[in-house]
Amino acid sequence: QVLWSPQVIPNGVRFFRLSPDGEEGYPGDLKVWVTYTLSGRELAINYQAQTSKTTPISLTNHAYFNLAGQGSRDVYNHEISIEADSYLPVDDTKIPTGEVATVQGTGFDLRQPVELGKHLQKFHLDGFDHNFCLHQGQDRRLVARVFHPPTGRTMEVHTTQPGIQFYTGNNLDGSLKGKGAAIYPKHSAFCLETQNWPDAVNKPHFPNVLLHPGEEYNHTTWLVFNTA
């Protein structure tokens, strides 16, 4: 938890942080820039980084969303789809086991939209907190879409990253209070966190997570909002 240096730019803001060599055990002086720009209904988040020593790096955004609006108690009536043919099963500590499992025939098959509450019941799931493996490539691509039928609101996620963590607020317990004294109980929001695959530094068959001196880490995620 650190303060970043802000810079106001056209349509947005850029934050800079120098993470010194050895901070939290990571090698290298790491320079990081995170830029948020808003254009119409599209919020772009760009991550750039440079290092003085080879280091693992995977940057993401942990924003929570509920398309029904502030203070809504759950996201069960949201429809979710994720463009992923496989996902990463995890152990008891939520770390991937190393298996890259097909979504076919499982509760993790979100290639077609599902209503979240009914889907969790159907497959007896406590919620999602898993990395979905996206089609590889450096170009922008649509990877997830959320639709809230009562309001007609939609949120699309586009990214250049190889993975996306879908989290359904399983650990929210009502102890956090937000605007207007609203409380956030379990399943009251979702996160769609674009990233590299978790624990890739220990899994050689996962996408490369190492940044070398002289290289630049550069990824962008776009959140696109609309109403029907």
C-alpha positions in Angstrom: 0.0 0.0 0.0 1.9 3.0 -1.3 1.3 6.5 -2.6 1.9 6.9 -6.4 2.9 10.1 -8.1 -0.1 11.5 -10.2 0.0 13.4 -13.4 -3.1 14.8 -15.0 -3.2 14.2 -18.8 -5.9 14.8 -21.5 -9.0 12.7 -20.6 -7.3 11.0 -17.7 -4.6 10.6 -15.2 -1.2 8.8 -15.1 0.3 7.3 -11.9 4.0 6.6 -11.5 5.8 4.4 -8.9 9.4 3.3 -8.5 9.5 0.0 -6.6 13.1 -0.3 -5.3 15.2 -3.3 -5.8 14.3 -5.9 -3.2 10.9 -4.5 -2.2 8.7 -7.5 -1.1 11.5 -9.7 -2.3 11.3 -8.7 -6.0 14.5 -8.1 -7.8 15.3 -4.8 -9.7 14.3 -1.2 -9.6 10.9 -1.4 -11.2 9.5 1.7 -12.8 5.7 1.4 -13.3 3.2 3.7 -15.0 -0.5 3.1 -14.8 -2.6 5.4 -17.1 -6.4 5.7 -16.9 -8.2 7.5 -19.7 -11.9 7.9 -20.3 -13.3 8.3 -23.9 -17.0 8.3 -24.1 -18.2 5.1 -22.5 -14.8 3.4 -22.6 -12.3 3.4 -19.7 -8.8 2.3 -20.7 -6.2 1.2 -18.2 -2.7 0.9 -19.6 0.2 -0.6 -17.6 3.8 0.0 -18.5 6.9 -1.1 -16.6 10.7 -1.3 -16.9 13.2 -3.1 -14.7 16.9 -3.0 -13.9 16.9 -6.8 -13.1 14.9 -9.7 -14.5 11.7 -9.9 -12.4 8.3 -11.5 -12.5 5.5 -9.0 -13.2 1.7 -9.2 -13.6 -0.3 -6.1 -13.0 -4.0 -5.9 -12.7 -7.0 -3.9 -11.3 -9.1 -5.1 -8.5 -12.2 -2.9 -8.9 -15.6 -4.4 -7.8 -18.7 -3.9 -10.0 -22.4 -4.3 -9.5 -24.4 -3.1 -12.6 -27.5 -2.8 -10.5 -26.0 0.1 -8.7 -24.5 1.1 -5.4 -25.9 -0.8 -2.4 -27.5 -3.6 -4.4 -27.2 -6.8 -2.3 -26.0 -9.3 -4.9 -25.1 -9.9 -8.5 -27.2 -13.1 -9.0 -29.4 -11.5 -11.8 -26.3 -10.5 -13.8 -25.6 -12.5 -17.0 -21.9 -13.3 -17.5 -19.9 -14.7 -20.4 -16.2 -15.2 -20.7 -14.4 -16.1 -24.0 -12.3 -19.0 -22.5 -12.0 -22.6 -23.5 -10.0 -23.5 -20.4 -9.4 -22.4 -16.8 -6.9 -23.1 -14.0 -8.1 -25.4 -11.1 -6.7 -24.3 -7.7 -5.7 -26.0 -4.5 -7.0 -25.2 -1.0 -4.9 -22.0 -0.9 -6.3 -20.8 -4.2 -3.0 -21.3 -6.0 -3.3 -23.0 -9.5 -2.4 -26.7 -9.4 -0.7 -26.5 -12.8 -3.5 -28.2 -14.7 -5.0 -26.3 -17.6 -8.5 -27.8 -17.6 -11.2 -27.6 -20.3 -14.4 -25.7 -19.4 -16.4 -28.1 -21.6 -19.1 -29.8 -19.5 -18.3 -28.0 -16.3 -19.6 -25.0 -14.3 -16.7 -23.0 -15.7 -18.1 -23.0 -19.2 -19.1 -19.4 -19.5 -18.7 -19.2 -23.3 -22.4 -18.6 -23.6 -24.1 -16.1 -21.2 -25.4 -17.6 -17.9 -27.4 -16.0 -15.1 -25.0 -16.0 -12.2 -27.3 -17.0 -9.3 -29.0 -19.9 -11.1 -25.6 -21.0 -12.5 -24.0 -21.2 -9.1 -27.0 -23.2 -7.8 -27.0 -25.6 -10.8 -23.4 -26.5 -10.3 -23.3 -26.2 -6.5 -20.6 -23.6 -6.6 -19.8 -21.2 -3.7 -18.6 -18.7 -6.3 -15.8 -18.0 -8.7 -12.2 -17.0 -7.9 -10.4 -18.5 -10.9 -8.2 -17.6 -13.8 -9.8 -18.1 -17.2 -7.3 -18.8 -20.0 -7.8 -16.4 -22.9 -6.9 -16.9 -26.5 -3.2 -15.9 -26.9 -2.2 -12.7 -28.7 -1.0 -9.2 -28.2 -3.9 -7.5 -29.9 -7.0 -6.1 -28.2 -9.8 -8.6 -28.0 -13.2 -8.9 -26.3 -12.8 -11.4 -23.4 -15.8 -11.0 -21.1 -19.3 -9.4 -21.1 -21.7 -8.8 -18.2 -25.4 -7.8 -18.8 -27.9 -6.7 -16.2 -31.3 -7.3 -17.7 -33.4 -5.1 -15.3 -31.5 -1.9 -16.2 -30.1 -2.9 -19.6 -26.6 -2.1 -18.5 -23.7 -3.9 -20.1 -20.0 -4.0 -19.3 -17.5 -5.4 -21.8 -13.9 -6.3 -21.0 -11.3 -6.1 -23.7 -7.6 -6.8 -23.1 -4.2 -7.7 -24.4 -3.5 -10.0 -21.4 -3.5 -13.8 -21.5 -5.8 -14.4 -18.5 -8.7 -13.0 -16.6 -9.5 -13.7 -12.9 -13.3 -13.9 -12.4 -14.1 -13.3 -8.7 -17.6 -13.1 -7.3 -16.9 -11.4 -3.9 -17.0 -14.7 -2.0 -15.0 -13.2 0.9 -17.2 -10.1 1.3 -19.0 -10.5 4.7 -20.9 -7.2 5.2 -18.1 -5.8 7.4 -17.1 -3.2 4.8 -19.2 -0.1 4.5 -19.4 2.1 1.4 -21.2 5.2 0.2 -24.4 6.0 2.0 -23.5 3.4 4.7 -24.2 0.6 2.2 -22.7 -2.7 3.3 -21.1 -5.3 1.0 -22.2 -8.8 1.8 -21.0 -12.0 0.0 -21.6 -12.0 -3.7 -22.6 -8.3 -3.7 -20.1 -7.5 -6.5 -17.8 -9.1 -9.1 -14.3 -8.5 -10.3 -12.9 -9.2 -13.8 -9.1 -8.9 -13.4 -7.1 -9.1 -16.5 -3.6 -10.5 -15.8 -1.0 -13.2 -16.5 -1.8 -16.6 -15.2 -1.2 -16.8 -11.4 1.9 -18.6 -10.2 3.3 -18.5 -13.7 6.8 -18.0 -12.3 6.7 -21.5 -10.9 4.8 -23.1 -13.9 7.1 -23.3 -17.0 4.1 -24.2 -19.2 2.2 -21.1 -18.2 2.7 -17.8 -20.3 6.0 -16.1 -19.6 5.9 -13.7 -16.7 9.5 -12.5 -16.6 10.5 -9.0 -17.6 14.1 -8.4 -18.6 16.2 -5.3 -18.5 15.8 -3.4 -21.8 12.3 -4.7 -22.3 9.0 -3.0 -21.6 6.0 -4.5 -20.0 3.0 -2.9 -21.8 -0.6 -4.1 -21.5 -4.0 -2.4 -21.8 -7.4 -3.3 -20.6 -10.6 -1.5 -21.8 -13.9 -1.5 -19.9 -16.8 -0.5 -22.2 -20.1 0.4 -20.7 -23.5 0.7 -22.5 -27.2 0.6 -21.9 -29.7 -1.3 -24.0 
